[in-house]
């Protein structure tokens, strides 16, 4: 099941070009998700995701960052533990969901 078979997480894992691109998309889309969510909330919009809403109600505005960071930790662990092609599927799945959320947030913000 593990990518390198050496422990819980590998100490070092070379990145393929496709994984480098996918990690870039994952990180940037996560950042844009947090930013567009915060801008939308400042404009009076409410959070549509029940889990994100609970984090925000519990931790305030930093809750959205905490939730995204927690999700990224799960992605890192899953990516590190899985072999190809499941590791790629983890990155693609998270990237697609994050991009869809950013697009939805952008459309919502553009409706102002």
ABEGO torsion letter per residue (X at the ends): XBAAGBEABBABBBBBAAAAAAAAAAAAAAAAAAAAAAAAAAAGBBBABAAAAAAAAAAEAAAAAAAAAAAAAAAAAAAAABBOAAAAAAAAAAAAAAAAAAAAAAAAAAAX
